[in-house]
Amino acid sequence: MGKVYYVNGNILIRTRDFKYHVEDGCLYQNPDNANVLEPNEIVDGVPCFVIDENNSISIFDTFKASGGYTSLCSGSYYFNSSNQEVYENYLSQRNELVSFINSISDDSKDNKPFAYKLIFMNIMTLLDSFVCELYISSITSDEDMFRKEISSFKTNKLKYKEFMEKYGPNEERAFVYYKREHSYINDKKINKVIKKISCCPEDLISKDSAINSWIKLRHDVAHNNAREEDGEFHCFTKEEILNALDGVDSLIGAIMDIVKADDGK
């Protein structure tokens, strides 16, 4: 479980990869027999305990101090965003995309199919990034869930060593940077993520669902430049991309309903 540390001095944060379980300073006595840390650096003549990328500080640890604390970096989005904030970020980017779609004149004929193809890929990227960010947010907000997830990396000692050397110095940072390099635009991966972060036992996306057809089309665009099995290129329309966006909206809305229901338990 996360530990409580009491710094006998000031705290200076020099990394974005830190979750802000830092309480106000001016606690002149160790309030609850926490683990005591002495300053590890003198900054402008002031003794400080510096937290940077060289520390293997857990995001589940809480810090208290006799002095104050200063952060030279804003907290990492991946460590400090709630599930609701992830959803609101999706809505913000989604609304920007809708505004762009609406700016394309219906009277214009030049390059519209090409523009719609790019928009379609952006729609699917919104789904991909939402699932990734929700996954990371959920796992790093629950220490028990995180420990269970990270244990899968420890079954192979060599792979775990490589994993930590590339993404460390701590397991939380390694997990986030490893997971954000992966794509989640796949029905099996999305279903797996939802089951991991919720109590939902059923697959949310079925093989014959509309959203799965959009996922498959996205694969054809990404890997075959939208060339279909008959050799012809898929020609995107405004109606088609709006239907795809509606499908993504419905899926993400369903995911959030499941997540909120679990939060309320």
JOPE-V238635 format. One record per pair of residues at least 24 apart in sequence whose ideal C-beta (glycine too) atoms are under 7 Angstrom apart, sorted by the first residue. I is the first residue (numbers start at 1). J is the second residue. Records with the same first field share a line. If there is no record, write none. Layout:
I=J ; J
This chain:
1=143
2=58 ; 60 ; 61 ; 62 ; 143
3=35 ; 61
4=32 ; 34 ; 35 ; 62
5=34 ; 35 ; 37 ; 61 ; 63
6=30 ; 34 ; 35 ; 36 ; 64
7=37 ; 49 ; 63 ; 65 ; 66
8=36 ; 38 ; 66
9=39 ; 47 ; 48 ; 49 ; 65 ; 66 ; 67
10=46 ; 47 ; 48 ; 65 ; 67 ; 68 ; 69
11=48 ; 49 ; 51 ; 63 ; 65 ; 69
12=43 ; 48 ; 50 ; 70
13=51 ; 69 ; 71 ; 72 ; 73
14=50 ; 51 ; 52 ; 72 ; 73
15=51 ; 52 ; 53 ; 73
16=73 ; 74 ; 75 ; 76
17=53 ; 76 ; 79 ; 173
18=51 ; 57 ; 59 ; 75 ; 79
19=59 ; 75 ; 79 ; 80
20=75 ; 80
21=61 ; 62 ; 63
22=63 ; 69
23=62 ; 64
25=65 ; 66 ; 67 ; 68 ; 69
27=64 ; 65 ; 66
28=66
31=64
34=64
53=169
54=169
56=169 ; 170
57=170
58=170 ; 172
59=140 ; 172
60=143
78=136 ; 176 ; 180
79=140 ; 176
81=137
82=137
83=134 ; 137 ; 138 ; 259
86=130 ; 133 ; 134 ; 137
87=256
90=126 ; 130 ; 252
93=126
94=126
97=122 ; 123
101=241
113=235 ; 236
116=236 ; 237 ; 238 ; 241
117=221 ; 226 ; 236
119=241
120=221 ; 236 ; 241 ; 244
121=218 ; 221
123=241 ; 244 ; 245 ; 248
124=185 ; 214 ; 218
126=248
127=185 ; 248
128=183 ; 184 ; 185
130=252
131=184 ; 190 ; 193
132=179 ; 180 ; 184
134=197
135=179 ; 193 ; 197
136=176 ; 179 ; 180
138=197
139=197
140=172 ; 176
150=175
185=215 ; 218
186=215
187=212 ; 215
194=255 ; 258
197=259
198=258 ; 259 ; 262
199=262
200=258
204=254 ; 255
210=247
211=247 ; 251
214=244 ; 247
